[in-house]
Amino acid sequence: MMTTPLPQTVPQITSMSKPKQYPPPNEQPLVQHLLELRDRLLRVVLVIVVLFLALFAFANDLYTYLADPLLQHMAEGTSMIATQVVSPFLTPFKLALVLSIFIAVPFILYQAWGFIAPGLYQHEKKLVYPLLLSSTALFYAGMAFAYYVVFPLVFGFLTGIAPEGVSVTPDITYYLDFAIKMFFAFGLAFEVPIATILVVWSGISTAEKLAAKRPYVIVSAFVFGMLLTPPDVISQTLLAIPMWLLFELGLIFSRFYTKPEEENNIAGDTVSAAPPTAKGAGAATAAAAAPVSAATENHVESASVDPLDEPETRQSDAGDSDIDDYEDANDSGHGEYEPLTEAEMDAELDRLEAEEDAEVAAPEEQDVGEAGQSDEQTKPDNT
């Protein structure tokens, strides 16, 4: 009795998460990107120039307001000095220009967002919106904290420890440089929650691991406070403690931005059918060849079993294994396809060649077995 081999079918995958689209649609050449970058930079420069022209008329009043925390702690009858000839003009000029840049920070961030937004996915855009607003607000909050809290304490301490007979009369240029440095240091330090959220959201670390490294964060905060502030304990402490507290705040909010791995793919995108990998095809071939050899060896004993039920069951099991192999081959933690390495491809080719040789040898063994059985049946009965 000869058994015909069943047709070898490859299972089709009916539903799985679609990886991110590659290459991105509507790609633009490099020249167009450079032209767009030039246009956005020109807009930023234009806004800064307009703000500067509006503020330059009030440059002297702005400098007086900036120097007020120091003037309140200076001795009566003393004032700030200008050691250079052009300092009375250039110092308020520089203050108006720097203040124009600080005021234009939201517009600068908006232009940067407009330039990089086409290259982001939808879930990334949803994250960037609140981060832009919060980073701008935190930067301004750091500047306000430096002016209204740190400056009075620092200047009161520095003017109070001056030796007897020394008149504290700072130069206006040096004071402006000191104030800008402090504004920038505290504005940057107040961005710690944003940095913490980005580290957790990008998968570099987790909130639990960052919390376990809290002692190192506290030491680093005091080190940055020492480098970014004047050489006094008060300003260093006033910068390090807010950085630590903001780090704790960032840990709290970062837990809300942690997403499961399956949500990293684009939601709602499914694929109806996908070609199996070489590994899946080889497994399907082996699974289809197994029922043929089993039926050849045991066709007498399995006469009471329906020959169509068992191959279907085995075929369904092979299909499940193929789907698992396909998902494992394409599972990179973010739903993207990972190509095989050269060593894996060589091993896969060797395995496929071995399976093909086994398929060629299987019909020959089957013919030999059938010929032997026919000879036994045609032998005369000597008894």
Residue pairs with C-beta under 8 A, 6 or more apart in sequence:
1 299
2 370
3 292
3 295
3 296
3 299
3 307
5 288
5 289
5 292
6 288
6 291
6 292
6 311
6 315
8 284
8 285
8 288
8 289
9 284
9 288
9 315
10 276
10 280
10 281
10 284
10 322
11 276
11 284
11 318
11 319
11 322
11 323
12 273
12 274
13 271
13 273
13 274
13 276
13 323
13 326
14 272
14 273
15 270
15 271
15 272
16 270
16 271
16 274
16 326
16 327
16 330
17 262
17 265
17 269
17 270
17 335
18 265
18 266
18 269
18 270
18 271
18 335
19 265
19 330
19 335
19 336
19 337
20 121
20 265
20 266
20 334
20 335
20 336
21 266
24 119
26 118
36 115
37 115
40 111
40 112
40 114
40 115
41 111
43 107
43 111
44 104
44 107
44 108
44 111
47 104
47 107
48 97
48 100
48 101
48 104
49 100
51 99
51 100
51 103
51 104
52 96
52 97
52 100
55 62
55 96
55 99
55 100
56 93
56 96
58 96
59 92
59 93
59 95
59 96
60 92
62 92
62 95
62 96
62 99
63 91
63 92
63 95
63 172
63 176
66 95
66 176
66 179
67 80
67 172
67 175
69 147
69 151
69 152
69 155
70 80
70 151
70 155
70 159
70 170
70 175
71 79
71 80
72 152
72 155
73 152
73 155
73 156
73 159
73 160
74 159
74 168
74 169
75 159
75 167
75 168
78 167
78 168
78 169
79 169
80 169
80 170
80 171
80 172
80 175
81 169
81 170
81 171
81 172
82 88
82 91
82 171
82 172
82 173
83 171
83 173
84 173
87 171
87 172
87 173
88 172
90 173
91 172
91 173
91 176
94 176
95 176
98 180
102 143
102 183
105 136
105 139
105 140
106 136
109 132
109 135
109 136
110 132
113 128
113 132
117 125
117 128
120 128
121 266
122 266
123 259
123 263
123 264
123 266
123 267
127 201
127 257
131 194
131 197
131 198
134 193
134 194
135 191
135 194
138 187
138 190
138 191
138 193
138 194
138 246
139 187
139 188
139 190
139 191
140 187
141 190
142 183
142 186
142 187
142 188
142 189
142 190
142 191
143 183
143 186
143 187
145 186
145 190
145 242
146 182
146 183
146 185
146 186
146 187
147 183
149 238
150 182
150 186
150 235
150 238
150 239
151 179
151 182
153 234
153 235
153 238
154 230
154 232
154 234
154 235
154 238
157 232
157 234
158 168
158 230
158 232
159 168
162 168
178 230
181 228
182 229
182 235
185 228
185 229
185 239
186 239
186 242
188 228
189 224
189 228
189 239
189 242
189 243
189 246
190 242
190 246
192 243
192 246
192 247
192 250
193 246
193 247
193 249
193 250
193 253
194 250
195 250
196 210
196 247
196 250
196 251
196 253
196 254
197 250
197 253
197 254
197 257
199 205
199 210
199 254
200 206
200 207
200 210
200 254
200 255
200 257
200 258
201 254
201 257
201 258
201 259
206 258
207 251
207 254
207 255
207 258
210 217
210 251
210 254
211 251
214 247
217 244
217 247
218 240
218 244
221 239
221 240
221 241
221 243
221 244
221 247
222 236
222 237
222 240
224 239
224 240
224 243
225 235
225 236
225 237
225 238
225 239
225 240
225 243
226 236
228 239
229 235
229 236
229 238
229 239
261 333
261 334
262 335
264 333
264 334
264 335
265 334
265 335
274 326
276 284
276 322
276 325
276 326
277 325
277 326
277 329
278 345
278 348
278 352
279 325
279 329
279 348
280 322
280 325
280 326
280 329
281 352
282 348
282 351
282 352
282 355
283 318
283 321
283 322
283 325
284 318
284 319
284 322
285 355
285 359
286 318
286 355
287 314
287 315
287 317
287 318
287 321
288 315
288 318
289 355
289 358
289 359
289 362
290 314
291 310
291 311
291 314
292 362
292 366
293 362
293 366
295 302
295 307
296 365
296 366
296 369
297 369
329 338
329 340
330 336
330 337
330 338
332 338
340 348
